Amino acid sequence: MPSLEDYLATAALANVPFWIYLLLLTFDVNRYSQSNLLFFFTVLPIVAIAGGGFVASYLLCTRSRRGFLRIGFLVGVCATLINIVFGLATSAPSAIVVTAFCFLGSSVIAAKIRDRKKMLER
């Protein structure tokens, strides 16, 4: 089973796509983000958060032999806590809820996919 350090490293890895998204917004000198507000400020961050949670959870599940659902849930919780600690999603309470939902949902889905794949290998 993964250790605390594994969960924290995976949580940081889950946040990397969102951190890259925020970094790219600072370099938006031509103001492309102002052309389509829905895409740049709603869809893209949700995809970055969900994608990061999915990939990080799946990678940690590949290192384990069992308990995938627990691993996925704990990755989602740790990723949300790391996001809150670094203050990225604390701009509004609704942003924290969306971030937690995206991390938890995508992490659990990745764990279930890994569980099904492991069952098919037997």
C-alpha positions as CSV (number, residue, x, y, z in Angstrom):
1,M,0.0,0.0,0.0
2,P,1.2,3.5,-0.7
3,S,2.7,5.6,2.1
4,L,1.9,9.2,3.1
5,E,4.7,10.5,1.0
6,D,3.3,8.7,-2.0
7,Y,-0.1,10.3,-1.5
8,L,1.4,13.8,-1.1
9,A,3.6,13.4,-4.2
10,T,0.6,12.2,-6.2
11,A,-1.5,15.1,-4.9
12,A,1.1,17.5,-6.0
13,L,1.3,15.8,-9.4
14,A,-2.5,16.0,-9.7
15,N,-2.3,19.8,-9.3
16,V,0.4,20.3,-11.9
17,P,-1.9,20.7,-14.9
18,F,-3.9,23.4,-13.0
19,W,-0.7,25.2,-12.0
20,I,0.4,25.1,-15.7
21,Y,-3.0,26.5,-16.7
22,L,-2.6,29.4,-14.2
23,L,0.9,30.1,-15.5
24,L,-0.3,30.2,-19.1
25,L,-2.9,32.7,-18.1
26,T,-0.2,35.1,-16.9
27,F,1.4,34.9,-20.3
28,D,-1.8,35.7,-22.2
29,V,-0.4,39.0,-23.7
30,N,-2.8,38.9,-26.7
31,R,-5.8,38.5,-24.4
32,Y,-7.0,35.3,-26.0
33,S,-8.7,34.4,-22.7
34,Q,-11.0,37.5,-23.1
35,S,-12.3,36.2,-26.5
36,N,-14.1,33.2,-25.0
37,L,-14.7,33.5,-21.3
38,L,-16.7,30.3,-20.9
39,F,-13.9,28.2,-22.4
40,F,-10.9,29.8,-20.7
41,F,-12.3,30.3,-17.2
42,T,-14.7,27.4,-16.9
43,V,-14.0,24.5,-19.2
44,L,-10.2,24.6,-19.4
45,P,-9.6,24.7,-15.6
46,I,-12.1,21.9,-15.0
47,V,-10.5,19.7,-17.6
48,A,-7.0,20.5,-16.2
49,I,-8.1,19.6,-12.6
50,A,-10.0,16.4,-13.7
51,G,-7.2,15.3,-16.0
52,G,-4.5,15.8,-13.3
53,G,-6.5,13.9,-10.8
54,F,-7.2,11.1,-13.2
55,V,-3.6,10.6,-14.3
56,A,-2.1,10.9,-10.8
57,S,-4.6,8.4,-9.3
58,Y,-4.1,5.9,-12.1
59,L,-0.3,6.1,-11.8
60,L,-0.5,5.5,-8.1
61,C,-2.9,2.6,-8.6
62,T,-0.5,0.9,-11.0
63,R,2.0,0.7,-8.1
64,S,-0.5,-1.1,-5.9
65,R,-2.1,-4.6,-6.0
66,R,-5.4,-3.9,-4.2
67,G,-7.5,-1.3,-2.5
68,F,-7.8,0.9,-5.6
69,L,-11.0,2.7,-4.6
70,R,-9.4,3.7,-1.3
71,I,-6.3,4.9,-3.1
72,G,-8.4,6.9,-5.6
73,F,-10.4,8.5,-2.8
74,L,-7.3,9.4,-0.8
75,V,-5.6,10.9,-3.8
76,G,-8.6,13.1,-4.5
77,V,-8.7,14.3,-0.9
78,C,-5.0,14.9,-0.7
79,A,-5.0,16.8,-4.1
80,T,-7.9,19.0,-2.8
81,L,-6.0,19.7,0.4
82,I,-2.8,20.6,-1.5
83,N,-4.8,22.9,-3.7
84,I,-6.4,24.6,-0.7
85,V,-3.0,24.9,1.1
86,F,-1.5,26.6,-1.8
87,G,-4.5,28.9,-2.1
88,L,-5.3,28.3,-5.7
89,A,-9.0,27.4,-5.3
90,T,-9.8,29.7,-2.3
91,S,-11.1,32.6,-4.3
92,A,-14.7,31.5,-3.7
93,P,-16.3,28.8,-1.7
94,S,-17.9,27.4,-4.9
95,A,-14.5,27.0,-6.5
96,I,-13.4,24.8,-3.6
97,V,-16.5,22.6,-4.1
98,V,-15.9,22.3,-7.8
99,T,-12.2,21.6,-7.3
100,A,-13.0,18.9,-4.7
101,F,-15.6,17.3,-6.9
102,C,-13.3,17.2,-9.9
103,F,-10.4,15.8,-8.0
104,L,-12.4,13.2,-6.1
105,G,-14.5,12.2,-9.1
106,S,-11.6,11.8,-11.6
107,S,-9.4,10.0,-9.0
108,V,-12.1,7.5,-8.1
109,I,-12.9,6.9,-11.8
110,A,-9.3,6.2,-12.5
111,A,-9.1,3.8,-9.6
112,K,-12.2,2.0,-10.8
113,I,-10.7,1.7,-14.3
114,R,-7.5,0.3,-12.9
115,D,-9.5,-2.1,-10.8
116,R,-11.4,-3.4,-13.8
117,K,-8.2,-3.7,-15.8
118,K,-6.7,-5.7,-13.0
119,M,-9.7,-8.0,-12.9
120,L,-9.5,-8.6,-16.6
121,E,-5.8,-9.5,-16.3
122,R,-6.6,-12.5,-14.0
